[in-house]
Amino acid sequence: MNNAPANPSYLGAFFAITAFSLWGVFPIYFKSVSALPPFEVLSHRVLWSVVLLAILLVLTRRTKEIIIVFCNRKLLGLLTLSALLITLNWLVFIWAVSNNMVLQSSLGYFINPLVSVALGVVFLKERLRRWQMVAVLTALVGVGNLIFQSGSQPWIALTMAVSFGLYGLVRKVAEVRATVGLFVETLIVLPVALAYLIYVDVEGTGTFMRVSLNMDALLAFAGLMTATPLVLFALAAKRMRLGSLGFFQYIAPTGHFLLAVMVYDEPFSTAHAITFGFIWLALAIYSADSVREIRKQRRG
C-alpha cells in the first residue's frame, strides 16, 4: 500500500480546476439576482461569506489563527490589500452580468492568466520554458485580436484581469491558511457592507425579507457560492507556480463565454471565434509542454 503524500502540484491542479469550473457558471447565479443593485448583491456576498466562514472556522477550531493574523501587522496589511482587490473584482463582475456584458467578463478572465504570468515572472522570479513562452504569445495574439476588434477600451475586462491577477499574487505571498485569510478579507470589508444594507433597509429600498423567500434564499446562498471557489483558489495558489495557476483560469472565462453566446444570446462575431481558437491553441501548447516536462523529470 502506497502511503506517499500526494504531489503538491497535482493537488494544486485539482483545486484550481474545481475552483475555476465553479467560477465558470457564476453568471447563472448573478443573472438570477440581476434586478437588484450591484452594490446590494455585493454586500450580501460579503455578509453571508463572513457568516459561513465563521461557522466553518469555529467547527474546525481555527479561531486562534484569526487572532494571530490581527496581531501581525504585515500579514494584516497584505490581507487588507487583497480584500480591496477582490471586492473591486466582485463589484465589477456583478455590474457586468447585470448589464448583459458577460462576454466582457469572459474577456477579462481570458486576459487574467497573462497578468498572472507577468506577475510571476516580475515579482516571484518564475521562469518560462520555450514552449510556455510560445503558449503565452499565442494567447496574447488571441486576446489582442478581440481587444482590437472591439473598437473601444474594454475597461471591465481590464479591471477584472488586473484586480484578480494582483489578488492571486498577494494571496500567494501571504502566509495564512486559505479559510482564515478569506474570513479576514471579508471581515475587513464587512462594516461597509453592513452599513449599506442597514441604510437601504431603513430607506425601505432593500430587498432582503421584502420580496420573496426565494430571493432571500438566493442572497443567503451567496456565502456558500462565494467562499467555496475562493478557498479552493487560495489552496491552489499555495501549491502551484503562479504562471501555471494562471493558465487554469481559462476554464472560467470559457464557461462565461459559452453562457453569453449560447444562453444569453450576446453577439458572437468572427473576432470572437478567432480569439477563442488562439486561446485554446495556447492551452494545448502549454499542456503538452507540461506533460513533456513531467515525463522528463520522472526519467531523470
C-alpha positions as CSV (number, residue, x, y, z in Angstrom):
1,M,0.0,0.0,0.0
2,N,1.4,3.4,-1.1
3,N,1.2,5.9,1.7
4,A,3.2,8.6,0.0
5,P,1.8,12.1,0.2
6,A,0.1,13.5,-2.9
7,N,2.3,15.6,-5.2
8,P,1.5,19.3,-4.3
9,S,1.4,20.3,-7.9
10,Y,-1.2,17.6,-8.7
11,L,-3.3,18.6,-5.7
12,G,-3.0,22.2,-6.6
13,A,-4.2,21.4,-10.2
14,F,-7.3,19.6,-8.7
15,F,-8.1,22.6,-6.5
16,A,-7.6,25.0,-9.4
17,I,-9.8,23.1,-11.9
18,T,-12.6,22.8,-9.4
19,A,-12.4,26.5,-8.4
20,F,-12.4,27.8,-11.9
21,S,-15.2,25.4,-13.0
22,L,-17.4,26.8,-10.3
23,W,-16.5,30.4,-11.3
24,G,-17.4,29.4,-14.9
25,V,-21.1,29.1,-14.0
26,F,-21.3,32.1,-11.8
27,P,-23.2,34.2,-14.4
28,I,-26.2,31.9,-13.9
29,Y,-26.4,32.9,-10.2
30,F,-25.9,36.6,-10.8
31,K,-28.4,36.7,-13.6
32,S,-31.0,35.4,-11.1
33,V,-30.4,38.5,-8.9
34,S,-29.6,41.0,-11.7
35,A,-32.7,43.0,-10.8
36,L,-31.0,44.1,-7.6
37,P,-28.5,47.0,-7.4
38,P,-25.0,45.5,-7.8
39,F,-23.7,47.0,-4.5
40,E,-26.6,45.4,-2.6
41,V,-25.7,42.0,-4.2
42,L,-22.0,42.6,-3.3
43,S,-22.9,43.5,0.3
44,H,-24.8,40.2,0.7
45,R,-21.8,38.3,-0.7
46,V,-19.6,39.8,2.0
47,L,-22.1,39.3,4.8
48,W,-23.0,35.7,4.1
49,S,-19.4,34.8,3.4
50,V,-18.4,36.0,6.8
51,V,-21.3,34.1,8.5
52,L,-20.4,30.8,6.6
53,L,-16.7,31.1,7.2
54,A,-17.1,32.0,10.9
55,I,-19.1,28.8,11.4
56,L,-16.5,26.8,9.5
57,L,-13.6,28.2,11.5
58,V,-15.4,27.5,14.8
59,L,-16.1,23.9,13.8
60,T,-12.5,23.3,12.7
61,R,-11.1,25.2,15.8
62,R,-9.2,27.7,13.7
63,T,-10.3,30.8,15.7
64,K,-6.9,31.3,17.3
65,E,-5.4,31.8,13.9
66,I,-7.7,34.8,13.3
67,I,-6.2,36.5,16.4
68,I,-2.7,35.7,15.1
69,V,-3.5,37.4,11.8
70,F,-4.8,40.6,13.6
71,C,-1.6,40.7,15.7
72,N,0.6,40.5,12.7
73,R,0.7,44.0,11.1
74,K,2.4,42.9,7.9
75,L,0.0,40.0,7.3
76,L,-3.0,42.1,8.2
77,G,-1.8,44.7,5.7
78,L,-1.5,42.1,2.9
79,L,-5.0,40.8,3.6
80,T,-6.4,44.3,3.7
81,L,-4.9,44.9,0.2
82,S,-6.2,41.5,-1.1
83,A,-9.6,42.4,0.4
84,L,-9.8,45.6,-1.5
85,L,-8.7,43.8,-4.7
86,I,-11.2,41.0,-4.5
87,T,-14.1,43.4,-3.5
88,L,-13.4,45.5,-6.6
89,N,-13.3,42.4,-8.8
90,W,-16.6,41.2,-7.4
91,L,-18.3,44.5,-7.9
92,V,-17.2,44.9,-11.5
93,F,-18.2,41.4,-12.3
94,I,-21.7,41.8,-10.7
95,W,-22.2,45.0,-12.7
96,A,-21.1,43.4,-15.9
97,V,-23.5,40.4,-15.6
98,S,-26.4,42.7,-14.6
99,N,-25.8,44.9,-17.7
100,N,-25.6,42.0,-20.2
101,M,-21.8,42.1,-20.6
102,V,-20.9,38.5,-19.8
103,L,-18.6,38.5,-22.8
104,Q,-16.7,41.4,-21.3
105,S,-16.2,39.4,-18.1
106,S,-15.1,36.5,-20.2
107,L,-12.5,38.7,-21.9
108,G,-11.3,39.9,-18.5
109,Y,-10.7,36.4,-17.3
110,F,-9.1,35.4,-20.6
111,I,-6.6,38.3,-20.1
112,N,-6.1,37.4,-16.4
113,P,-3.7,34.4,-16.9
114,L,-1.4,36.7,-18.9
115,V,-1.4,39.1,-16.0
116,S,-0.6,36.2,-13.6
117,V,2.3,35.0,-15.8
118,A,3.7,38.5,-15.9
119,L,3.4,39.0,-12.1
120,G,5.0,35.6,-11.5
121,V,8.0,36.5,-13.7
122,V,8.4,40.0,-12.3
123,F,7.7,39.5,-8.6
124,L,8.4,35.9,-7.9
125,K,11.3,35.4,-10.4
126,E,9.5,32.5,-12.1
127,R,10.9,31.4,-15.5
128,L,9.0,30.2,-18.5
129,R,10.3,27.4,-20.8
130,R,10.5,28.0,-24.5
131,W,7.1,26.3,-25.3
132,Q,5.5,28.0,-22.4
133,M,6.5,31.3,-23.9
134,V,5.1,30.3,-27.2
135,A,1.8,29.5,-25.5
136,V,1.8,32.9,-23.7
137,L,2.4,34.7,-27.0
138,T,-0.3,32.7,-28.8
139,A,-2.8,33.6,-26.1
140,L,-1.7,37.2,-26.3
141,V,-2.4,37.3,-30.0
142,G,-5.9,35.9,-29.4
143,V,-6.7,38.3,-26.7
144,G,-5.2,41.2,-28.6
145,N,-7.3,40.4,-31.6
146,L,-10.5,40.7,-29.5
147,I,-9.5,43.9,-27.9
148,F,-8.6,45.4,-31.3
149,Q,-11.8,44.3,-32.9
150,S,-14.0,45.6,-30.0
151,G,-13.5,49.2,-31.2
152,S,-13.4,50.6,-27.6
153,Q,-11.5,50.3,-24.4
154,P,-12.6,47.2,-22.6
155,W,-12.4,48.7,-19.1
156,I,-14.5,46.0,-17.5
157,A,-12.2,43.3,-18.8
158,L,-9.0,45.1,-17.9
159,T,-10.2,46.0,-14.4
160,M,-11.2,42.4,-13.7
161,A,-8.0,41.0,-15.1
162,V,-5.6,43.2,-13.2
163,S,-7.5,43.2,-9.9
164,F,-7.7,39.4,-9.8
165,G,-4.1,38.9,-11.0
166,L,-2.9,41.1,-8.2
167,Y,-5.2,39.3,-5.7
168,G,-3.6,36.0,-6.7
169,L,-0.1,37.4,-6.2
170,V,-0.9,38.9,-2.7
171,R,-2.6,35.6,-1.5
172,K,0.4,33.6,-2.7
173,V,2.8,35.6,-0.6
174,A,0.5,36.0,2.4
175,E,1.4,33.2,4.9
176,V,-2.1,32.3,6.1
177,R,-4.5,29.4,5.8
178,A,-7.0,29.7,3.0
179,T,-10.2,29.8,5.1
180,V,-8.7,32.1,7.7
181,G,-7.4,34.5,5.0
182,L,-10.7,34.7,3.3
183,F,-12.6,35.2,6.5
184,V,-10.3,38.1,7.5
185,E,-10.7,39.6,4.0
186,T,-14.4,39.6,4.1
187,L,-14.4,40.7,7.8
188,I,-12.4,43.8,6.8
189,V,-15.0,45.0,4.3
190,L,-18.0,43.8,6.4
191,P,-18.6,47.2,8.1
192,V,-19.1,48.9,4.8
193,A,-21.4,46.1,3.6
194,L,-23.4,46.2,6.8
195,A,-23.7,50.0,6.8
196,Y,-25.1,49.9,3.2
197,L,-27.6,47.1,4.0
198,I,-28.8,48.9,7.1
199,Y,-29.2,52.1,5.1
200,V,-31.3,50.6,2.3
201,D,-33.4,48.7,4.9
202,V,-34.2,51.9,6.8
203,E,-34.9,53.7,3.5
204,G,-37.3,50.8,2.5
205,T,-35.4,50.1,-0.7
206,G,-33.6,47.0,0.5
207,T,-34.6,43.6,-0.9
208,F,-33.9,41.1,1.9
209,M,-37.1,39.9,3.6
210,R,-39.2,42.3,1.4
211,V,-39.6,40.4,-1.9
212,S,-39.8,36.7,-1.5
213,L,-38.4,33.7,0.3
214,N,-36.8,32.6,-2.9
215,M,-34.9,35.8,-3.2
216,D,-33.9,35.7,0.4
217,A,-32.5,32.2,-0.1
218,L,-30.6,33.3,-3.2
219,L,-29.0,36.1,-1.3
220,A,-28.0,33.9,1.6
221,F,-26.6,31.3,-0.8
222,A,-24.1,33.9,-1.9
223,G,-22.0,33.0,1.1
224,L,-21.5,29.4,0.1
225,M,-21.2,30.2,-3.6
226,T,-18.6,32.9,-2.9
227,A,-16.5,31.2,-0.3
228,T,-16.1,27.7,-1.9
229,P,-14.2,28.6,-5.1
230,L,-12.1,31.3,-3.4
231,V,-10.9,28.9,-0.7
232,L,-10.1,26.3,-3.4
233,F,-8.2,29.0,-5.4
234,A,-6.2,30.0,-2.3
235,L,-5.3,26.3,-1.7
236,A,-4.2,26.0,-5.3
237,A,-2.1,29.2,-5.2
238,K,-0.1,27.7,-2.3
239,R,0.8,24.6,-4.2
240,M,1.5,25.8,-7.7
241,R,3.7,28.3,-9.6
242,L,1.7,31.4,-10.3
243,G,2.3,31.1,-14.0
244,S,0.9,27.6,-14.1
245,L,-2.0,28.6,-12.0
246,G,-2.8,31.4,-14.4
247,F,-3.5,29.0,-17.3
248,F,-6.1,27.1,-15.4
249,Q,-8.1,30.4,-15.3
250,Y,-9.1,29.9,-18.9
251,I,-11.7,27.4,-17.6
252,A,-13.8,30.1,-16.0
253,P,-14.0,32.5,-19.0
254,T,-14.8,29.6,-21.3
255,G,-17.8,29.0,-19.1
256,H,-18.8,32.6,-19.2
257,F,-18.2,32.7,-23.0
258,L,-20.4,29.8,-23.7
259,L,-23.2,31.1,-21.4
260,A,-23.0,34.5,-23.0
261,V,-23.3,33.2,-26.5
262,M,-25.4,30.1,-26.2
263,V,-27.7,31.0,-23.3
264,Y,-27.9,34.8,-23.1
265,D,-27.7,35.5,-26.8
266,E,-24.9,38.1,-26.7
267,P,-23.3,38.8,-30.1
268,F,-20.7,36.3,-31.3
269,S,-18.5,37.7,-34.1
270,T,-15.7,36.3,-36.3
271,A,-13.3,38.1,-34.0
272,H,-14.6,36.1,-31.0
273,A,-14.2,32.8,-32.9
274,I,-10.6,33.7,-33.9
275,T,-9.7,34.7,-30.3
276,F,-11.3,31.5,-28.9
277,G,-9.3,29.4,-31.3
278,F,-6.0,31.1,-30.4
279,I,-6.6,30.7,-26.7
280,W,-7.4,27.0,-26.8
281,L,-4.3,26.5,-29.1
282,A,-2.3,28.2,-26.4
283,L,-3.7,25.9,-23.8
284,A,-2.9,22.8,-25.9
285,I,0.7,24.0,-26.3
286,Y,1.1,24.8,-22.7
287,S,-0.4,21.5,-21.6
288,A,1.7,19.4,-24.0
289,D,4.9,21.1,-22.7
290,S,3.9,20.5,-19.1
291,V,3.3,16.8,-19.7
292,R,6.6,16.6,-21.5
293,E,8.4,18.2,-18.6
294,I,6.8,15.9,-16.1
295,R,7.9,12.8,-18.1
296,K,11.4,14.3,-18.3
297,Q,11.6,14.8,-14.6
298,R,10.4,11.2,-14.0
299,R,13.1,9.8,-16.3
300,G,15.7,11.9,-14.6
